[in-house]
Amino acid sequence: MRDTVVGLFAAVVLMTGVPAGAAAAAPAPPPRLDVAAATAALAHQQIHRAPGAIAWFDEDLVRAELTDDIRILVAPFTGRYGKGGNYADGDAHLEQVHRPLRSWAEAQGLTLIKVEGLYASNLDGGAAVPSNIAELRQVTAYLDVTDTVLALVRDAKGMPAEQAFATGYHPDDVVAPTRQQVDELAGTLAESPVHDAPGRADPVADTLAEHSSATFGATVRVAAFPALRRGQPMVDYAPALAERFPDDVILVSYGNWLEVAAPDRLRITSARDFAYGRYQGAARQGVVMTNRMSTVLERYQLLRDDSAFARPLPEPFDLAGEIGELAPWLLLGSSVVLAAASLGPWWFRRPRDRASRLRLAGALTFADITGLGAELLAAEQETGADVSAAWERHTTARRLYEQAHTQEAMAEVREICAQGATILHGVRGGR
């Protein structure tokens, strides 16, 4: 984790981007964390794994760094907030989980590191997140949070930031498949466009490929494998399958990770990166892979139609260069700028000068405008709804962005974007 950033916690609302008809049935929520049972266990053990937790980490490496006053709680995904979920909303989760845990830790004089799903954070608002694709793949394909947990433990011990982040933990290798492996999988996908390998915990809906092929005018072939284990190389089938099916869209999942290929490689990769950046909350709440794939396909279609940002926007600057280290979940492709829901204010023990903070504020604001524009366009295409009021907020935000030269002015523009998003979500029925 060369550039892992510890950042201020920001609650991120998960929104779906799933074409009608392609979405998987809503799964049952994961087990709800029993806070009382968790604190009782942590009173006499340094690491407690709650029922339903899915994250893995190298306990030997982590225990070697622990001091007597640090505890680690590994909890299940929270599940989606809202009706039928474990928590009505983010505030409910805050009141029922975060604050009771924090009160308990403070009363005991302990530092508590919490892993919810695949999201590692402390109770003071700090979170460690992957800083590049290889690290993100390790977390999602292997459900491996060793790197992020180690960084938080080291930070809790008061290590300087650069030392805490330099854990020396390396992602597993990615290897090409053998010819025999490609032959076998290609043969399977030629017979059926969706293949769920044995042991897959989150099967992809059989209807995904059929619906997506009809909607997007291209054959979609999907292979979904179980999450990998530490030390097991990831066999990257996507490039080889693209050679066997050169006109098709290829989606290959390993656990919660997704490799992609298509005739337009740049756009399909950008669409994948958009999905992982835009819906960062899935690290805590969980993700249904059928829905994640649908989001990627929907985004790919927008990019192919050159309509993702159909309304003119201010000229972007080098967003990756300016905030790559500060917003590690922000994954960029040349055709896409991710929206700001993928970003938290990743500032924690990383002093920056005023000019740098203004550049970051500008980047976040631009991402907000871009994300709202993309959602507005999608709403018009999907439902034909009248979203003119939200477009007005978008247009106003664009105009004021060009005139904004302070952090305060950028904050006002972001508030206008938030107003537009609220109007839009009301029109779309909270989708």
ZAMARGU-4260 file (C-alpha; in steps of 0.2 Angstrom, whole numbers, plus 5000, padded with zeros to 4 digits):
<rodrens>
0) 5000/5000/5000 | 5012/5013/4994 | 5000/5027/4994 | 4986/5022/5005 | 4977/5037/5012
5) 4969/5037/5029 | 4954/5048/5027 | 4939/5056/5036 | 4924/5045/5036 | 4910/5050/5024
10) 4894/5041/5023 | 4890/5037/5005 | 4873/5033/4999 | 4872/5019/4987 | 4862/5022/4972
15) 4857/5009/4959 | 4861/5011/4941 | 4853/4996/4934 | 4843/4995/4918 | 4825/4989/4922
20) 4823/4970/4919 | 4842/4966/4922 | 4843/4968/4941 | 4844/4953/4952 | 4831/4950/4965
25) 4835/4959/4981 | 4845/4948/4992 | 4841/4945/5011 | 4851/4957/5021 | 4867/4951/5029
30) 4867/4946/5048 | 4865/4962/5058 | 4879/4966/5070 | 4876/4962/5088 | 4885/4976/5096
35) 4883/4970/5114 | 4890/4953/5109 | 4904/4961/5100 | 4909/4972/5114 | 4908/4958/5126
40) 4920/4947/5116 | 4932/4962/5113 | 4933/4964/5132 | 4944/4949/5132 | 4951/4946/5115
45) 4960/4958/5103 | 4952/4952/5087 | 4933/4947/5086 | 4925/4941/5070 | 4906/4943/5071
50) 4894/4931/5063 | 4892/4934/5045 | 4909/4943/5042 | 4917/4940/5026 | 4933/4950/5026
55) 4950/4941/5028 | 4966/4947/5034 | 4983/4939/5039 | 4981/4938/5058 | 4999/4934/5061
60) 5005/4950/5052 | 4992/4960/5061 | 4994/4953/5078 | 5013/4956/5077 | 5008/4975/5076
65) 4995/4975/5089 | 4997/4983/5106 | 4987/4980/5122 | 4976/4995/5119 | 4970/4991/5101
70) 4955/4980/5097 | 4949/4974/5079 | 4931/4970/5076 | 4927/4961/5059 | 4908/4964/5056
75) 4897/4958/5041 | 4891/4970/5028 | 4878/4982/5034 | 4867/4979/5020 | 4858/4992/5010
80) 4850/5005/5020 | 4831/5008/5019 | 4815/4998/5020 | 4818/4979/5023 | 4837/4982/5027
85) 4846/4981/5044 | 4846/5000/5046 | 4833/5013/5040 | 4847/5025/5035 | 4865/5031/5038
90) 4859/5040/5054 | 4851/5024/5061 | 4867/5015/5058 | 4877/5029/5067 | 4866/5028/5082
95) 4864/5009/5083 | 4882/5004/5079 | 4895/5017/5077 | 4891/5028/5093 | 4889/5013/5105
100) 4905/5005/5099 | 4914/5022/5101 | 4907/5025/5118 | 4912/5007/5124 | 4930/5009/5117
105) 4932/5026/5125 | 4926/5020/5142 | 4938/5005/5141 | 4952/5016/5136 | 4954/5007/5119
110) 4957/5010/5101 | 4944/5001/5091 | 4947/4997/5072 | 4931/4991/5063 | 4930/4981/5047
115) 4912/4982/5040 | 4911/4971/5025 | 4927/4976/5016 | 4928/4994/5023 | 4941/4996/5037
120) 4940/5012/5048 | 4943/5018/5066 | 4930/5026/5077 | 4938/5043/5075 | 4933/5045/5057
125) 4948/5038/5049 | 4947/5025/5035 | 4961/5016/5025 | 4956/5012/5007 | 4965/5005/4992
130) 4975/5018/4982 | 4977/5009/4965 | 4968/4995/4955 | 4980/4981/4961 | 4975/4985/4979
135) 4957/4987/4975 | 4957/4970/4966 | 4965/4962/4981 | 4952/4968/4993 | 4937/4964/4981
140) 4943/4948/4973 | 4951/4941/4988 | 4941/4949/5002 | 4958/4953/5009 | 4959/4969/5020
145) 4976/4965/5027 | 4984/4980/5020 | 4971/4992/5026 | 4970/4985/5043 | 4989/4985/5045
150) 4989/5004/5040 | 4975/5008/5053 | 4984/4998/5067 | 5001/5007/5063 | 4992/5024/5063
155) 4984/5020/5079 | 5001/5017/5087 | 5006/5035/5081 | 5018/5030/5067 | 5022/5044/5054
160) 5010/5043/5040 | 5022/5037/5027 | 5028/5023/5038 | 5011/5018/5043 | 5005/5017/5025
165) 5021/5007/5019 | 5015/4991/5025 | 5025/4980/5012 | 5010/4970/5009 | 5009/4965/4991
170) 4994/4960/4980 | 4993/4942/4973 | 4999/4939/4956 | 4988/4940/4940 | 4992/4927/4927
175) 4986/4922/4910 | 4975/4907/4907 | 4982/4891/4899 | 4975/4887/4882 | 4966/4872/4889
180) 4958/4884/4902 | 4952/4896/4889 | 4946/4882/4878 | 4935/4875/4892 | 4928/4892/4897
185) 4925/4898/4880 | 4916/4882/4876 | 4905/4884/4891 | 4901/4902/4886 | 4897/4898/4868
190) 4883/4886/4875 | 4877/4898/4888 | 4882/4916/4890 | 4881/4916/4909 | 4892/4904/4919
195) 4893/4903/4938 | 4907/4893/4943 | 4904/4880/4958 | 4906/4889/4975 | 4901/4906/4968
200) 4892/4914/4983 | 4883/4928/4973 | 4877/4920/4957 | 4874/4931/4942 | 4856/4931/4936
205) 4854/4921/4920 | 4843/4935/4913 | 4858/4948/4913 | 4866/4943/4897 | 4849/4941/4887
210) 4842/4957/4893 | 4859/4967/4891 | 4861/4960/4873 | 4844/4965/4868 | 4846/4982/4876
215) 4864/4986/4870 | 4864/4978/4854 | 4880/4967/4858 | 4881/4949/4865 | 4887/4949/4883
220) 4896/4934/4890 | 4898/4932/4909 | 4909/4921/4919 | 4908/4922/4938 | 4920/4914/4950
225) 4921/4912/4969 | 4932/4924/4979 | 4950/4919/4978 | 4962/4914/4993 | 4978/4923/4998
230) 4992/4915/4988 | 4981/4910/4974 | 4985/4919/4957 | 4970/4927/4948 | 4968/4919/4931
235) 4963/4934/4920 | 4952/4926/4907 | 4945/4943/4900 | 4958/4946/4887 | 4959/4928/4880
240) 4940/4927/4880 | 4940/4944/4870 | 4950/4935/4857 | 4938/4921/4855 | 4923/4932/4855
245) 4930/4948/4847 | 4913/4957/4845 | 4906/4953/4862 | 4907/4961/4879 | 4916/4950/4892
250) 4913/4951/4910 | 4923/4940/4922 | 4920/4942/4941 | 4930/4935/4955 | 4922/4938/4972
255) 4917/4956/4972 | 4929/4961/4958 | 4926/4962/4939 | 4937/4961/4924 | 4931/4967/4908
260) 4934/4967/4889 | 4925/4973/4874 | 4929/4979/4856 | 4931/4997/4864 | 4942/4992/4878
265) 4945/5010/4884 | 4926/5013/4886 | 4922/4997/4895 | 4937/4999/4907 | 4931/5017/4910
270) 4913/5010/4914 | 4920/4997/4926 | 4931/5010/4935 | 4916/5022/4936 | 4905/5008/4944
275) 4918/5005/4958 | 4922/5023/4960 | 4904/5030/4960 | 4897/5016/4972 | 4911/5016/4985
280) 4898/5013/4998 | 4897/4995/4992 | 4913/4992/5002 | 4903/4993/5018 | 4885/4989/5012
285) 4889/4975/5000 | 4886/4973/4982 | 4875/4961/4971 | 4886/4957/4956 | 4872/4956/4944
290) 4868/4974/4948 | 4886/4980/4947 | 4888/4972/4930 | 4872/4981/4924 | 4879/4997/4930
295) 4895/4994/4920 | 4885/4990/4904 | 4873/5005/4906 | 4889/5016/4908 | 4897/5008/4893
300) 4882/5011/4882 | 4882/5030/4887 | 4900/5031/4883 | 4898/5022/4866 | 4884/5034/4862
305) 4896/5049/4867 | 4881/5054/4878 | 4888/5052/4896 | 4891/5070/4897 | 4880/5077/4883
310) 4878/5094/4890 | 4894/5105/4888 | 4904/5105/4904 | 4919/5116/4910 | 4936/5110/4903
315) 4943/5097/4915 | 4960/5098/4922 | 4972/5084/4926 | 4960/5077/4940 | 4970/5061/4942
320) 4986/5070/4944 | 4979/5083/4956 | 4969/5071/4968 | 4975/5053/4964 | 4984/5052/4981
325) 4970/5061/4990 | 4955/5051/4983 | 4961/5033/4981 | 4944/5026/4976 | 4943/5039/4962
330) 4947/5028/4947 | 4949/5037/4930 | 4948/5031/4912 | 4951/5043/4898 | 4933/5044/4894
335) 4926/5047/4911 | 4927/5058/4926 | 4919/5050/4941 | 4905/5058/4951 | 4908/5064/4969
340) 4898/5051/4977 | 4914/5040/4975 | 4924/5052/4985 | 4925/5056/5004 | 4935/5071/5010
345) 4951/5060/5011 | 4960/5072/5023 | 4968/5065/5039 | 4985/5070/5045 | 4990/5075/5028
350) 4993/5094/5029 | 4991/5103/5012 | 4993/5121/5008 | 4979/5132/5003 | 4981/5130/4985
355) 4981/5111/4986 | 4965/5112/4996 | 4957/5123/4983 | 4962/5112/4969 | 4954/5097/4978
360) 4938/5107/4981 | 4938/5111/4963 | 4940/5093/4958 | 4926/5087/4970 | 4915/5101/4963
365) 4918/5096/4945 | 4915/5078/4949 | 4898/5083/4957 | 4893/5092/4942 | 4898/5078/4930
370) 4889/5065/4941 | 4873/5075/4941 | 4874/5077/4923 | 4876/5059/4920 | 4862/5054/4931
375) 4850/5067/4923 | 4854/5060/4906 | 4851/5042/4912 | 4835/5047/4919 | 4829/5055/4903
380) 4834/5040/4893 | 4827/5027/4905 | 4810/5035/4910 | 4807/5050/4899 | 4803/5060/4915
385) 4803/5078/4916 | 4819/5083/4925 | 4820/5101/4919 | 4820/5108/4937 | 4835/5097/4940
390) 4844/5102/4924 | 4841/5120/4929 | 4851/5117/4945 | 4865/5108/4935 | 4866/5123/4923
395) 4867/5135/4937 | 4881/5124/4945 | 4891/5124/4929 | 4890/5143/4927 | 4894/5147/4945
400) 4909/5134/4945 | 4917/5144/4931 | 4916/5159/4943 | 4921/5150/4959 | 4939/5154/4965
405) 4938/5150/4984 | 4934/5134/4994 | 4918/5143/5000 | 4912/5146/4983 | 4915/5128/4978
410) 4905/5123/4993 | 4890/5133/4987 | 4891/5125/4970 | 4891/5108/4977 | 4876/5113/4987
415) 4867/5117/4971 | 4872/5100/4964 | 4865/5092/4979 | 4848/5101/4977 | 4848/5095/4959
420) 4851/5077/4965 | 4837/5079/4978 | 4825/5085/4964 | 4830/5071/4952 | 4829/5057/4965
425) 4811/5063/4969 | 4806/5062/4951 | 4814/5045/4949 | 4805/5039/4965 | 4821/5038/4975
430) 4829/5025/4963
</rodrens>
